[in-house]
Amino acid sequence: AGRRGMRFGSAFAWSPPDADAGSFANPAYAALLQRDCGILVAENQMKWQALRPSADRFDFAQFDAMLDWAEAHHMAMRGHTLLWHKTQYFPRWLNGYDFGATPRREAERVLDTHIRTVCGRYGTRIGSYDVVNETVDEKTGALRDTSLSRAFGGTEPMLDRAFQTARAAAPHAQLVYNDYMSWEPGNEAHRAGVLRLLEGFRKRGVPVDALGVQSHIEPLGEGTPGQMAARQEKPWRAFLDSVTAMGYDLLITEFDVADQQLPTDFATRDRIVAEYAGIYLDILLGYPQLRDVLAWGMCDKYSWLNGFKPRRDGTGTRVTPYDTRFRPKPLRDMIARKL
Ligand code: XIL
């Protein structure tokens, strides 16, 4: 990746020393990061729930330790995320927050304080932020609302404000809108909603530089990986063409390949995962606007999909580049070949 001016990397976590976790403090996992990654992202430790225990208190200890470790090992770090705009991922204090007699002004204060505090603390150490994460409803394509957007009197003004504040607080940084509108069938309304959002940003002159394509992909339906991919390639390219035609850059921010519906047999499963990933990567890498590819974890043992999309046969997911014993799988070779 480095030779062609790109970066490959992964999500990772914080843990106490030597814990069995996808953390820099687990030597087996740290070795995978050091072997393959040039850029990292905190899986949870920059989210409001982690960083901001109450409206007026911040706790940076875990994220600081992660950033120190990344820098000590010559890796960049992305910021994820300044605003995950979903009620279920807001800290409890924010869902129940009393915005008082002038809710708009108080909502601006709460949001601005967050963005300025985080961006101000890290300065140029973070070169790219997922400023807003997942604000488009996947079923309808409409913008979600939360306690914060209601206090703003609408989601749009809140999103605009988030990007404007981030631009002022981190003028050097790439500002990203990040979402999971993947290419599998059933995501049409979601993609249309994301396009409308990106068009609106351009019309209103909101400073957004790139679309983060999370890329939690999943081979589904009949046929070979090639046949599965062929069914979705055309609308997917049309979507990416529209995004790039508006002048946005692209990033793959959270790559993994869900295997919940795939056969039990490891060899078969690993082959389908790798082939499907290869076709997907070929399409994305065809866009010169794409420079960064980040996996959402390097090792099956710690993948979030063990909880989010568990296997019913009890065999555990095989969705990341390395298996539970830290051995490279066909997916790892495929990524290396494509990048
Ligand atoms: C996930 C983490 O992996 C989990 O550990 C956590 O419980 C929930 O969040 N899209 C995103 C990421 O933008 O922040 C999510 O990460 C995965 C989906």
Boltz pocket constraint, residues with backbone or C-beta under 6 A from the ligand:
constraints:
  - pocket:
      binder: B
      contacts: [[A, 43], [A, 44], [A, 133], [A, 214], [A, 254], [A, 304]]
      max_distance: 6.0
